[in-house]
Structure formats: C-alpha cells, structure tokens
Amino acid sequence: MNFLPASKDERFKKWPEGWPPKDYFVDQHKVSLAQYKEFEQLVYSRASETQIESFLSRNKEVLALTIFLFCTGHHASWVYPKQQIRPASGDVSGLIPDYVLAGASSDGVSWFVLELKGADKDAFRTHGKRVCLSREANEGVCQLINYIDVSSRSQAYLRDELKLSGYREPCGILLIGIDEESDDEQVCIFKGAWNRLNTQVQIRSYGAVLRIVKEKIDFKNKG
C-alpha cells in the first residue's frame, strides 16, 4: 500500500481546486506509535462506543487512516465531526453522522460517512447455520443508508449552506467489533459476501483500522 505523502507545505501552497477547505484537513502521516498502542488497548479490551468516540475525537490522525481501507486519502484527508447533513424541520428529524470523511488520491476526492459502534459489540449473530446482522449492526447500516440517500438528494443544501464543496453521494463505513468475531467460518463467509455485494455500505472491524495504522507507522519507521 502506498503511504508516501506530499509535503504539507507543498499541499498548503498549491491547494488544488476542488479540494475541501483547509479547516478540516488532518495530516494522517503524523500518526504515532503512542496513538496506536492506546487504540490497540481500547479495541482489545472491547471498549464501548463512548470510549472509542472519545479516543477518535482526540486522535483524528487515526480516524483519517480509516479511509486507507478504500485506497484513498494518500494525498490528503479531511475529518468533519458531527456534521449535520439535514436540519430538523417539523416532524422530520435532523441527521448527524458520527463523522464525514474525505480523502484525496490520484483519482480525485472521495467522500465517506462513518458510523461508530462499540468494539464490545458484534456485527453478526448466528441462528443455527444462518448468519444475520446483529441489532447494533442493523441499526448502523440503516443509519448509513439514510445518510447516503439524504446526501444524494440534498446537494444544493450541502454545497451552499454547509460549504461542502465537491461533496457527492458518499460511501458508508460502519466500524464495529473486533477481528476475532470472524474466526467463526460462517461469520467470515457472510461478512466477506456482505462487503463484496454492498460496496457502498461496508462493515469493518476496529482490527482492520489497527492494521492500517500499524502499516503506516512501520512505513514511516523505514523512511
């Protein structure tokens, strides 16, 4: 995986047209071993959603690396916490994803909505020989579908009111649970099928993010 960054000074001097504003830019290349170790401890102690959210809100470099799972963000990353994408109006509730993320690569800027559940929750459950989404995962997937649908229908509001220039229908990422859940062969097969068939709404474990962070740190240490 290519982790080689452009220099931050170069990026800020020659900010490409069409990139999101600098205000939400996060330099994911600054992720540290201390951040990795703290995150690892949280994940494998099966921390709650609240604990995970508290860590990520203080360590956006880790959060920004989430989109490396989708082969983007190598040129630059942006993190928008609690970004309202639909205001409340009458009987219609507002919509606020946990995070909106953007990543720039040679293919341009890609957008994502991120929903967090705890490392203490499982993404799937089994009924005999059948596998289905857990209650928490089902809730997260439904939230993401709603965010994506609203995003596709509210381009003017997102562009003009929220100044999310270039924001397009995003992909959804649900972070939940740990890798060990997939030790069950049935769960592993079903999870693989889900992510293969549902490319716009992906279910990933916190272990997957940990691996990306570790790869990034190892790459930095070789430089």
Buried (B, 14 or more C-beta within 10 A) or exposed (E): EEBEBEEEEEBEEEBEEEBBEEEBBBBBBEBBEEBBEBBBEBBBEBBBBEBBBEBBBEBBBBBBBBBBBBEBBBBBBBBBBEBBBBBEEEEEEEBBBBBBBBBBBEEBBBBBBBBBBBBBBBBBBEEEEEBEBBEBBEBBBEBBBBBBEBBEEBEEBBBEEBEBBBBBBBBBBBBBBBBEBBEBEBBBEBBEEBEEEEEEBBBBBBBBBBBBBBBBBEBBEEE
